[in-house]
Structure formats: structure tokens, C-alpha cells
Amino acid sequence: MRGVPARMMAATVATATTVLLLGSCDAESTVADPPVETGDSEVPDGTGESPPGSDPGTEPDPESGSTLPGLPTPDEARDQLAALTVADPRPMTGYSRDEFPHWAEVDGCTVRQLVLQRDGENVEVDDGCQPESGTWFSPYEEQEYTDPADIDIDHMVPLANAWRSGADAWTEDEREAFANDLDHPQLLAVNDRVNSDKGDQSPDEWLPPAEAFHCTYALAWTSVKHTYELTVTEAERDQLGALLDTCA
């Protein structure tokens, strides 16, 4: 397998800078401590659960929604899927989330904070660029949340899945580019509980509860696997193909 192209790492920083300029964070402020992470989901602010009384989710606002950059068309995704190498999962020997350094900092904001700003509506941040309020639509279960503590940043292709699919052979810089990629549909703000349910499972093992998002989910997953030349299992390929067939 070839390494991750160097242009992807450069593009990640360039895109993050662009998002920063569009946001409202103070570039000279100190960044808040990164979230503590468990498994393949994250727990904001170092807590294991959403705080008591936090917003359990409301009906979605049709004007709200998450943004996934670089989504292919269904036909493009089918071509990308056909080009993927089918292989058995590689061993997890040596895996650690620390092998994928994240979240990268860009002029005072972390990539995580930038995605929270990108995917939210009316997001207000503190002097450390940490969102304090706003509205986030979680497309996995089609619910809105107003407490940033209820939101994780999901890696569309989880880090552990990437490791089993070829990232174990990458350099640390290549894995860092993957874990902080703002140019492709790899990072998405979603509800923390649903993200925890997903874990590191592939689409043949887990899908978002909202069927309306299955097409987009397959487009994004296929695109990321193709961009980074990661392998798929036979069951994973077949499920992605079936999901792409649901795209209008």
C-alpha cells in the first residue's frame, strides 16, 4: 500500500486555517484541554457521561444540519468502491489511539473545535475557542442538541478500523493527517451516545439509526477508504454497495 499523499497533510492545515478565519475564535487565546477519549468515541471535558439534565435531543430543525466536505456523487462512489482492495482485517498488534495524534491545533483552535463550529448553528465560543452554546444536528439519529457536552466528533472511518485496513503501515505524520482531515468527509459532529454505540464498527456491523442518512454514510465511508487507499472486507464492500443503491 502507498503512504498517504503529502498533499493531504498540507491540505488539512490549509483548510483548518480557512475555517478558523470564518469562525469567531480568538486566535491568540489558550486552547482548552482536549477531550478525554474512550474506545473509538470521545468524552468531552473529561467526563464519562453527559451531565445530568443535559438536553436529550429535540426534533430537528430543517434549517440545521452537519456539513461533510468532499462527498462524491453516487456514481463516483460506486467507481471508488470498485477500486478498493478486498482483504481480511489486519491484526490490531501495536494499535493505540495515540498512534493517531489528534486534535491538531491551528492558530489557537483545535480541529475538534473547528468541526464543532462548522457543524453547528449560532455557535458561541469562549476565549479558548471552545464552543459554549449553539445548536447541533446529529444526523445519525436525526436529533438536535443545544449542549456541546452532548456532541462528539466522529471519525467516519474509525481509527481502529483504519489500523486494521492498512494504517498500521503508515507513518505517524500520515496517521495524524487522517485523524485531523478537514478536506474529506471524515469528521462529523454527532451525538456522543450514538457515537459510542458505533465504536469502531464497519457498515456491515453498524449503521446510523436514521435510514435517511444511510446513503450519505456510504458515500462518506467509501470516499475516505478510497482517498487513503484502505482495504475493505468482503462483507463491508457488499454492504456499501447495497447502501449506495439506495441513493436517489
Stockholm file with secondary structure:
# STOCKHOLM 1.0

chainA/1-248         MRGVPARMMAATVATATTVLLLGSCDAESTVADPPVETGDSEVPDGTGESPPGSDPGTEPDPESGSTLPGLPTPDEARDQLAALTVADPRPMTGYSRDEFPHWAEVDGCTVRQLVLQRDGENVEVDDGCQPESGTWFSPYEEQEYTDPADIDIDHMVPLANAWRSGADAWTEDEREAFANDLDHPQLLAVNDRVNSDKGDQSPDEWLPPAEAFHCTYALAWTSVKHTYELTVTEAERDQLGALLDTCA
#=GR chainA/1-248 SS CCCCCHHHHHHHHHHHHHHHHHSCCCTTSCCCCCCEEETTEEEGGGCSSCCTTCCCCBCCCTTCCCCCTTCCCHHHHHHHHHHSCBCCCCCCTTCCGGGSCCCCEETTEEHHHHHHHHHEEEEEECTTSCEEEEEEEETTTTEEESCGGGEEEEESSCHHHHHHTTGGGSCHHHHHHHHTCCSSTTEEEEEHHHHHHHTTCCTTTCCCSCGGGHHHHHHHHHHHHHHTTCCBCHHHHHHHHHHHTTCC
#=GC SS_cons         CCCCCHHHHHHHHHHHHHHHHHSCCCTTSCCCCCCEEETTEEEGGGCSSCCTTCCCCBCCCTTCCCCCTTCCCHHHHHHHHHHSCBCCCCCCTTCCGGGSCCCCEETTEEHHHHHHHHHEEEEEECTTSCEEEEEEEETTTTEEESCGGGEEEEESSCHHHHHHTTGGGSCHHHHHHHHTCCSSTTEEEEEHHHHHHHTTCCTTTCCCSCGGGHHHHHHHHHHHHHHTTCCBCHHHHHHHHHHHTTCC
//
